[in-house]
Amino acid sequence: MDALDLARWQFGVTTVYHFLFVPLTIGLGIFVAGLQTAWHRTGKEEYLRLTKFFGKLFLINFAMGVVTGIVQEFQFGMNWSEYSTFVGDVFGAPLAMEALLAFFMESTFLGLWIFGWGRLPKRVHLATIWAAALGSNLSAYFILAANAWMKHPVGYTVENGRARMTDLWAVLTNSTALAQVPHVIAAAFIVAGGFVLAISGYWLLKTKAPMWRSAARAALVMTALAGAVVAFTGDSSAQLLHTQQPMKLASAEGLQRDTAGAPFSVAPGLEIPKVLSFLSTHDPNATVQGTEDLQQRFERQFGPGDYRPNQPVVFWSFRLMIVFGLATVGLSVLGLWLTRRRRQVPAWLSRLMLLALPLPLLAVVAGWLLSEIGRQPWTVAGELLTASSVSPGVSLAEVATSLTIFTLLYGGLAVAEAVLITKHVRKGPEEPELAPQAEKLEPSLMY
């Protein structure tokens, strides 16, 4: 094992951990804004209590996401200086827009929302949480646009060994980004929906308070609708993989040779004829390229080397993403059917809803592994290999030290997150007598 291997492990560990908070922040912010809107329009106290309750959990998750995200920037300079040098001129614009526009908008309005209870007019205060939630989604757009450029670089030229951006609009409207952004954001809503479902199921087992049925129903609707968007955008992504990242598509399906009417591999030895060709091109007889034939073409184009990703990881992460995602969406559809026409949530369904917490998180982590490992051995497709991206002066001992420190630090943060979330979930919303109208509520009583 060398410095490159440990650097990849370090980036993978820290990024996967950080990514656990990102989708929950994106989806939960919109959910909290929706709850406050319901309270604003109906005046029902249960919506105010739910707004404050899930608002606390949103803030804990947001703070942890910010802390863990900062480390990502340091790693670029520590372990990936060659990568930073190559992509800096391209990444500078979208990342600056994310920090100066989206994150500034998100954090500023979130601060106004926290300290604006009782100080801002109700409509203005409601607007602050919507602005903060939209800022989270806008932040995701800029980050994903930069990430999409690594998979399908556009709007640039290479000068003196560095990529220089020639068209910012092309980078921001990259076809890969336009397919990836709604797919990831919809998946974030599934994560948030699963989070709310699990908490609602926990409280429904303890009490039959109507507000928990309301919270569960809202989460069920959000999860089911987001599942439909994920399926639609996943179809678009598959067609882009066929033309832009054929090696990733072939590895995800275990397809070794170019095949007309390629089958979809459910599992090794179990295939559905022509489905892969149809998903990739909407033509059941189309030819899909295989890993071995692509390897030969890439060797002729780029020179000697292994241009195949870790195929078992890509293959199984794709299937785990689908299984965990479908299980969560299936649970939401089942829950909507069983609770239709004001029916109560059965106790067995409340217990089943507890699974909605880990399942979507496992799905998005599997999806991230598919997306990023499937791009290997490139950091920038067709331009920069991962082996050429690592810092030339960093030693194995230095990376091992930073990996150990970050792993221990993130382990401590995981414990802190679990303790804080568990404490507030068990405490539950404020009792009715402790929940006066927002105009009279002091910030110290809120958070």
C-alpha positions as CSV (number, residue, x, y, z in Angstrom):
1,M,0.0,0.0,0.0
2,D,1.3,3.4,-0.9
3,A,0.4,7.1,-0.3
4,L,-2.0,7.1,-3.2
5,D,-4.0,4.2,-1.7
6,L,-4.2,5.8,1.7
7,A,-5.1,9.2,0.2
8,R,-8.0,7.5,-1.6
9,W,-9.1,5.8,1.6
10,Q,-9.0,9.1,3.5
11,F,-11.0,11.0,0.9
12,G,-13.5,8.1,0.7
13,V,-14.0,7.9,4.5
14,T,-14.3,11.6,5.1
15,T,-16.5,12.2,2.0
16,V,-18.9,9.3,2.7
17,Y,-19.3,10.5,6.3
18,H,-19.9,14.1,5.2
19,F,-22.4,12.9,2.5
20,L,-24.6,11.4,5.2
21,F,-25.5,14.9,6.4
22,V,-25.8,16.6,3.0
23,P,-29.0,14.9,1.7
24,L,-30.7,15.2,5.1
25,T,-30.0,18.9,5.2
26,I,-31.3,19.4,1.7
27,G,-34.6,17.5,2.3
28,L,-35.2,18.3,5.9
29,G,-34.9,22.1,5.3
30,I,-37.7,22.0,2.8
31,F,-39.8,19.8,5.1
32,V,-39.4,22.2,8.0
33,A,-40.3,25.1,5.7
34,G,-43.4,23.2,4.7
35,L,-44.4,22.6,8.3
36,Q,-44.1,26.2,9.1
37,T,-46.1,27.2,6.1
38,A,-48.9,24.8,7.2
39,W,-48.8,26.5,10.7
40,H,-48.9,29.9,9.1
41,R,-51.9,29.1,6.9
42,T,-53.9,27.0,9.4
43,G,-52.8,28.3,12.8
44,K,-52.8,24.7,14.1
45,E,-50.6,24.3,17.1
46,E,-49.4,20.9,16.1
47,Y,-47.7,22.3,13.0
48,L,-45.8,24.9,15.2
49,R,-44.7,22.1,17.5
50,L,-43.5,20.0,14.7
51,T,-41.8,22.9,13.1
52,K,-39.8,23.6,16.2
53,F,-39.1,19.9,16.8
54,F,-37.8,19.1,13.4
55,G,-36.1,22.5,13.2
56,K,-33.9,21.5,16.1
57,L,-32.9,18.3,14.4
58,F,-32.3,20.2,11.1
59,L,-29.9,22.6,12.9
60,I,-27.9,19.8,14.5
61,N,-27.5,18.1,11.2
62,F,-26.7,21.4,9.4
63,A,-23.9,22.2,11.9
64,M,-22.4,18.8,11.7
65,G,-22.5,19.0,7.9
66,V,-20.6,22.3,7.9
67,V,-17.9,21.0,10.3
68,T,-17.3,17.8,8.3
69,G,-17.4,19.6,5.0
70,I,-14.5,21.9,5.8
71,V,-12.1,19.0,5.9
72,Q,-12.8,18.2,2.2
73,E,-11.2,21.5,1.2
74,F,-8.0,20.9,3.2
75,Q,-7.5,17.5,1.6
76,F,-7.2,19.0,-1.9
77,G,-4.1,20.8,-0.8
78,M,-2.8,18.1,1.5
79,N,-3.1,15.0,-0.7
80,W,-4.3,16.1,-4.1
81,S,-2.2,19.1,-5.1
82,E,-1.7,17.9,-8.7
83,Y,-5.5,17.6,-9.0
84,S,-6.0,21.0,-7.5
85,T,-3.5,22.5,-10.0
86,F,-5.2,20.9,-13.0
87,V,-8.8,21.7,-12.1
88,G,-8.4,24.9,-10.1
89,D,-9.3,27.4,-12.9
90,V,-12.4,25.5,-13.7
91,F,-13.6,24.6,-10.2
92,G,-12.9,28.1,-8.9
93,A,-16.0,29.7,-10.4
94,P,-18.7,27.2,-9.3
95,L,-17.2,26.7,-5.9
96,A,-16.9,30.4,-5.3
97,M,-20.5,30.8,-6.4
98,E,-21.5,28.1,-3.9
99,A,-19.6,29.7,-1.0
100,L,-20.4,33.4,-1.8
101,L,-24.0,33.0,-3.0
102,A,-25.6,29.7,-1.9
103,F,-23.9,29.1,1.4
104,F,-24.0,32.8,2.4
105,M,-27.7,32.8,1.6
106,E,-28.3,29.6,3.5
107,S,-26.4,30.5,6.6
108,T,-27.6,34.1,6.7
109,F,-31.3,33.4,6.5
110,L,-30.9,30.4,8.8
111,G,-29.6,32.8,11.4
112,L,-32.5,35.1,10.8
113,W,-34.9,32.2,11.3
114,I,-33.3,31.0,14.5
115,F,-33.2,34.5,16.2
116,G,-36.2,35.9,14.4
117,W,-38.9,34.1,16.5
118,G,-40.9,36.9,18.2
119,R,-38.8,39.6,16.4
120,L,-39.8,39.3,12.8
121,P,-43.3,39.5,11.3
122,K,-44.7,36.0,10.7
123,R,-44.6,36.2,6.9
124,V,-41.0,37.5,6.9
125,H,-40.0,34.9,9.4
126,L,-41.5,32.2,7.2
127,A,-39.7,33.6,4.2
128,T,-36.3,33.2,6.0
129,I,-36.7,29.4,6.4
130,W,-37.7,29.0,2.8
131,A,-34.7,31.1,1.7
132,A,-32.4,29.0,3.9
133,A,-33.8,25.8,2.5
134,L,-33.6,27.0,-1.1
135,G,-30.0,28.1,-0.4
136,S,-29.2,24.5,0.6
137,N,-30.5,23.2,-2.7
138,L,-28.7,25.9,-4.7
139,S,-25.5,25.0,-2.9
140,A,-26.0,21.4,-4.0
141,Y,-26.4,22.5,-7.6
142,F,-23.1,24.3,-7.7
143,I,-21.2,21.4,-6.0
144,L,-22.9,18.8,-8.3
145,A,-22.1,20.9,-11.4
146,A,-18.4,20.9,-10.4
147,N,-18.6,17.1,-9.8
148,A,-20.3,16.5,-13.1
149,W,-17.5,18.3,-14.9
150,M,-15.1,15.7,-13.6
151,K,-17.2,13.0,-15.3
152,H,-18.0,14.9,-18.5
153,P,-15.6,17.8,-18.8
154,V,-16.9,20.6,-21.1
155,G,-16.3,24.3,-21.6
156,Y,-12.5,24.2,-21.1
157,T,-9.2,24.0,-22.8
158,V,-5.9,22.6,-21.5
159,E,-2.9,25.0,-21.5
160,N,0.5,24.2,-19.9
161,G,-0.9,21.1,-18.2
162,R,-3.8,23.0,-16.6
163,A,-7.5,23.1,-17.5
164,R,-8.7,26.6,-18.2
165,M,-12.4,27.4,-18.3
166,T,-13.6,28.9,-21.6
167,D,-17.4,28.7,-21.0
168,L,-18.9,29.0,-17.5
169,W,-22.4,28.5,-18.8
170,A,-21.4,25.2,-20.4
171,V,-20.0,24.0,-17.1
172,L,-23.1,25.0,-15.2
173,T,-25.4,23.5,-17.8
174,N,-23.4,20.3,-18.4
175,S,-25.8,17.6,-19.5
176,T,-24.4,15.3,-16.8
177,A,-25.2,18.0,-14.2
178,L,-28.7,18.6,-15.5
179,A,-29.4,14.9,-15.0
180,Q,-27.5,14.4,-11.8
181,V,-28.8,17.4,-9.8
182,P,-32.5,16.4,-9.8
183,H,-31.6,12.8,-9.2
184,V,-29.5,13.6,-6.1
185,I,-31.9,16.2,-4.7
186,A,-34.9,13.9,-5.1
187,A,-32.8,11.2,-3.3
188,A,-32.2,13.8,-0.6
189,F,-36.0,14.2,-0.1
190,I,-36.2,10.4,0.3
191,V,-33.5,10.5,3.0
192,A,-35.4,13.3,4.8
193,G,-38.7,11.5,4.4
194,G,-37.2,8.3,5.8
195,F,-35.8,10.3,8.8
196,V,-39.2,11.8,9.6
197,L,-40.9,8.5,9.1
198,A,-38.6,6.7,11.5
199,I,-39.1,9.4,14.2
200,S,-42.9,9.5,13.6
201,G,-43.0,5.7,13.9
202,Y,-41.1,5.8,17.2
203,W,-43.5,8.3,18.6
204,L,-46.6,6.5,17.2
205,L,-45.6,3.5,19.2
206,K,-45.6,5.6,22.3
207,T,-48.6,7.8,21.7
208,K,-51.5,8.1,19.2
209,A,-51.2,11.9,19.1
210,P,-52.7,13.1,15.8
211,M,-49.7,15.3,15.0
212,W,-47.5,12.3,14.5
213,R,-49.9,10.8,12.0
214,S,-49.8,14.2,10.2
215,A,-46.0,14.2,10.2
216,A,-45.9,10.6,8.9
217,R,-48.4,11.3,6.2
218,A,-46.4,14.3,5.0
219,A,-43.2,12.3,4.9
220,L,-44.9,9.4,3.1
221,V,-46.1,11.8,0.4
222,M,-42.7,13.4,0.0
223,T,-40.9,10.1,-0.2
224,A,-43.3,8.6,-2.7
225,L,-43.1,11.7,-5.0
226,A,-39.4,11.9,-4.7
227,G,-39.2,8.2,-5.6
228,A,-40.9,8.8,-8.9
229,V,-38.5,11.7,-9.7
230,V,-35.5,9.4,-8.8
231,A,-36.8,6.8,-11.2
232,F,-37.3,9.3,-14.0
233,T,-34.0,11.0,-13.6
234,G,-32.2,7.6,-13.2
235,D,-33.5,6.7,-16.7
236,S,-32.0,9.9,-18.1
237,S,-28.7,9.2,-16.3
238,A,-28.5,5.7,-17.8
239,Q,-28.7,7.1,-21.3
240,L,-26.0,9.6,-20.6
241,L,-23.8,6.8,-19.1
242,H,-24.2,4.9,-22.4
243,T,-22.6,7.8,-24.4
244,Q,-20.4,9.6,-21.8
245,Q,-19.2,6.9,-19.3
246,P,-19.6,3.6,-21.0
247,M,-17.0,1.9,-18.8
248,K,-19.0,2.7,-15.7
249,L,-22.2,1.4,-17.3
250,A,-20.6,-1.8,-18.4
251,S,-19.0,-2.4,-15.0
252,A,-22.3,-1.7,-13.2
253,E,-23.8,-4.5,-15.3
254,G,-20.9,-6.9,-15.5
255,L,-21.0,-6.7,-19.3
256,Q,-17.6,-7.8,-20.7
257,R,-18.1,-7.7,-24.4
258,D,-20.0,-5.4,-26.8
259,T,-23.5,-6.8,-27.0
260,A,-26.5,-6.1,-29.2
261,G,-29.7,-6.5,-27.2
262,A,-27.7,-6.5,-23.9
263,P,-29.4,-8.1,-21.0
264,F,-29.9,-6.5,-17.5
265,S,-28.1,-8.5,-14.9
266,V,-30.3,-8.8,-11.7
267,A,-27.5,-10.9,-10.1
268,P,-24.7,-13.1,-11.4
269,G,-26.3,-15.7,-13.5
270,L,-29.8,-14.1,-13.5
271,E,-30.4,-11.8,-16.5
272,I,-33.4,-10.2,-18.2
273,P,-32.9,-10.1,-22.0
274,K,-32.5,-6.8,-23.9
275,V,-33.4,-4.7,-20.8
276,L,-30.0,-3.0,-20.5
277,S,-30.1,-1.9,-24.2
278,F,-33.5,-0.6,-23.7
279,L,-32.6,1.3,-20.5
280,S,-29.5,2.7,-22.1
281,T,-31.0,3.8,-25.5
282,H,-34.7,3.0,-25.4
283,D,-33.9,0.6,-28.2
284,P,-34.0,-3.1,-27.1
285,N,-31.6,-4.1,-29.9
286,A,-29.0,-1.4,-29.4
287,T,-25.4,-2.4,-28.8
288,V,-23.9,-1.7,-25.4
289,Q,-20.1,-1.6,-25.0
290,G,-18.4,-4.1,-22.7
291,T,-15.5,-3.6,-20.3
292,E,-13.0,-5.8,-22.2
293,D,-13.6,-4.2,-25.5
294,L,-13.6,-0.7,-23.9
295,Q,-10.3,-1.6,-22.2
296,Q,-8.7,-2.3,-25.6
297,R,-10.0,0.9,-27.1
298,F,-8.8,3.0,-24.2
299,E,-5.4,1.5,-24.4
300,R,-5.2,2.5,-28.0
301,Q,-6.4,6.0,-27.2
302,F,-4.7,6.8,-23.9
303,G,-1.8,4.3,-23.8
304,P,-1.0,1.2,-21.6
305,G,-2.9,0.9,-18.3
306,D,-6.0,-0.6,-16.7
307,Y,-9.0,1.6,-17.4
308,R,-11.5,-0.5,-15.6
309,P,-12.9,0.5,-12.1
310,N,-13.2,-1.9,-9.2
311,Q,-16.0,-3.9,-10.9
312,P,-17.4,-5.9,-7.9
313,V,-17.8,-2.7,-6.0
314,V,-19.5,-0.9,-8.9
315,F,-21.7,-3.9,-9.7
316,W,-23.0,-4.4,-6.2
317,S,-23.2,-0.8,-5.2
318,F,-25.6,-0.3,-8.1
319,R,-27.8,-3.1,-7.0
320,L,-27.8,-2.1,-3.3
321,M,-28.7,1.5,-4.3
322,I,-31.7,0.1,-6.2
323,V,-32.8,-2.4,-3.5
324,F,-32.5,0.1,-0.6
325,G,-34.2,2.9,-2.5
326,L,-37.0,0.7,-3.8
327,A,-37.6,-0.6,-0.2
328,T,-37.9,2.9,1.1
329,V,-40.3,4.1,-1.6
330,G,-42.3,0.8,-1.4
331,L,-42.7,1.4,2.3
332,S,-44.0,4.9,1.6
333,V,-46.5,3.7,-1.0
334,L,-47.7,1.0,1.4
335,G,-48.0,3.6,4.2
336,L,-50.1,5.9,2.0
337,W,-52.5,3.1,1.2
338,L,-52.9,1.9,4.7
339,T,-53.4,5.4,6.1
340,R,-55.8,6.7,3.4
341,R,-59.1,8.3,4.4
342,R,-57.9,9.3,7.8
343,R,-57.1,5.8,8.9
344,Q,-54.7,5.4,11.8
345,V,-51.2,4.0,11.5
346,P,-51.1,0.3,12.5
347,A,-48.6,-0.6,15.2
348,W,-46.8,-3.0,12.9
349,L,-46.4,-0.3,10.3
350,S,-45.0,2.1,12.9
351,R,-42.4,-0.5,13.7
352,L,-41.7,-1.0,10.0
353,M,-41.2,2.8,9.6
354,L,-38.2,2.6,11.9
355,L,-36.4,0.9,9.0
356,A,-36.9,4.1,6.9
357,L,-34.0,5.7,8.7
358,P,-31.1,3.5,7.6
359,L,-32.5,2.3,4.2
360,P,-32.3,5.6,2.2
361,L,-29.0,6.5,3.8
362,L,-27.5,3.1,2.6
363,A,-29.1,3.8,-0.8
364,V,-27.4,7.2,-1.2
365,V,-24.0,5.9,0.0
366,A,-24.2,3.1,-2.5
367,G,-25.1,5.6,-5.2
368,W,-22.2,7.7,-4.3
369,L,-19.8,4.7,-4.4
370,L,-21.3,3.8,-7.8
371,S,-20.8,7.4,-9.1
372,E,-17.3,8.0,-7.9
373,I,-15.6,4.6,-8.0
374,G,-17.2,4.0,-11.4
375,R,-15.3,7.0,-12.7
376,Q,-11.9,5.4,-11.8
377,P,-9.1,5.4,-12.8
378,W,-9.9,9.0,-13.8
379,T,-10.4,12.0,-11.5
380,V,-11.2,14.0,-14.7
381,A,-12.5,11.7,-17.4
382,G,-10.1,11.4,-20.3
383,E,-7.8,14.1,-18.9
384,L,-6.3,13.3,-15.5
385,L,-5.7,9.9,-13.9
386,T,-6.2,9.5,-10.2
387,A,-2.6,8.2,-9.9
388,S,-1.4,11.5,-11.4
389,S,-3.6,13.6,-9.1
390,V,-1.9,12.9,-5.8
391,S,0.5,15.3,-4.1
392,P,4.0,14.3,-5.2
393,G,5.7,15.3,-2.0
394,V,3.3,13.6,0.5
395,S,4.7,10.5,2.2
396,L,2.9,7.3,3.3
397,A,3.5,8.2,6.9
398,E,2.0,11.7,6.5
399,V,-1.1,10.3,4.9
400,A,-1.4,7.6,7.5
401,T,-1.2,10.1,10.3
402,S,-3.8,12.4,8.8
403,L,-6.1,9.4,8.0
404,T,-5.8,8.3,11.6
405,I,-6.6,11.7,13.0
406,F,-9.5,12.3,10.7
407,T,-11.0,8.9,11.4
408,L,-10.8,9.4,15.2
409,L,-12.2,12.9,14.8
410,Y,-15.0,11.8,12.7
411,G,-15.7,8.9,15.0
412,G,-16.1,11.5,17.9
413,L,-18.4,13.6,15.8
414,A,-20.5,10.6,15.0
415,V,-20.9,9.9,18.7
416,A,-21.8,13.6,19.3
417,E,-24.3,13.6,16.5
418,A,-26.0,10.4,17.7
419,V,-26.2,11.6,21.3
420,L,-27.7,15.0,20.3
421,I,-30.2,13.6,17.8
422,T,-31.3,10.8,20.2
423,K,-31.7,13.3,23.1
424,H,-33.9,15.6,21.2
425,V,-36.0,12.8,19.6
426,R,-36.6,11.2,23.0
427,K,-37.5,14.6,24.5
428,G,-40.0,15.2,21.7
429,P,-41.9,18.4,20.9
430,E,-42.7,20.9,23.6
431,E,-45.9,20.3,25.4
432,P,-48.9,22.5,24.4
433,E,-48.7,24.7,27.5
434,L,-45.0,25.4,26.7
435,A,-45.6,26.4,23.1
436,P,-47.0,29.9,23.0
437,Q,-47.5,31.8,19.8
438,A,-44.3,32.4,17.9
439,E,-44.7,36.2,18.2
440,K,-44.2,35.8,22.0
441,L,-41.5,33.2,21.9
442,E,-38.0,34.0,22.9
443,P,-35.1,32.5,21.0
444,S,-33.7,31.1,24.3
445,L,-36.8,29.0,24.6
446,M,-36.5,27.7,21.0
447,Y,-32.9,26.5,20.8
